């Protein structure tokens, strides 16, 4: 699973932070799905914060919103 991190663009700060948070969340949440969901949310928040929100595909915002709803109502 760490091999995928080698292909990530770590020179891009929002992508690097989202990838790191995804990688760290997976073992602590005991679920790959939880880590991926957290990564979607982090990327959807970090890219607009960096002023690059238009570079993100609208479906990623949709899925990030669905993960937020999932975590808000199931926890």
C-alpha positions in Angstrom: 0.0 0.0 0.0 2.9 2.3 0.6 4.0 1.9 -3.0 1.1 4.1 -4.1 2.5 6.9 -2.0 5.6 6.9 -4.1 3.5 8.0 -7.1 1.8 10.8 -5.2 2.9 14.4 -6.1 4.5 15.3 -2.8 5.7 18.6 -4.1 2.1 19.8 -4.1 1.4 20.8 -0.4 -2.4 20.1 -0.4 -2.0 16.7 -2.0 0.9 15.8 0.2 -1.0 16.7 3.4 -4.1 14.8 2.2 -2.0 11.8 1.3 -0.2 11.9 4.7 -3.5 12.2 6.6 -5.0 9.4 4.6 -2.0 7.1 5.3 -2.0 8.0 9.1 -5.8 7.6 9.5 -6.1 4.1 8.0 -4.3 2.2 10.8 -5.8 4.4 13.6 -9.4 4.1 12.4 -8.9 0.4 11.8 -10.5 0.7 8.3 -9.2 1.5 4.9 -12.5 3.1 4.0 -12.3 5.5 7.0 -8.8 6.6 5.8 -9.9 7.1 2.3 -13.0 9.1 3.4 -10.8 11.3 5.6 -8.4 11.8 2.7 -11.3 12.9 0.4 -12.5 15.4 3.0 -9.0 16.7 3.6 -8.3 17.2 -0.1 -11.7 18.9 -0.6 -10.9 21.3 2.2 -7.2 21.9 1.5 -7.4 22.7 -2.2 -9.9 25.6 -1.9 -7.9 26.8 1.2 -4.9 27.0 -1.1 -6.9 28.9 -3.7 -7.0 26.0 -6.1 -10.6 24.8 -5.6 -11.4 24.9 -9.4 -8.8 22.2 -10.0 -10.8 19.7 -8.0 -13.4 17.6 -9.9 -17.0 18.2 -8.7 -17.5 14.5 -7.9 -14.7 14.7 -5.3 -16.6 17.5 -3.5 -19.8 15.3 -3.8 -18.1 12.3 -2.2 -16.4 14.4 0.4 -19.8 15.8 1.4 -21.2 12.3 1.5 -18.4 11.2 3.8 -19.0 14.2 6.1 -22.7 13.3 6.3 -21.8 9.7 7.0 -19.6 10.7 9.8 -22.0 13.3 11.2 -24.9 11.0 11.4 -23.3 7.7 12.2 -21.1 8.8 15.1 
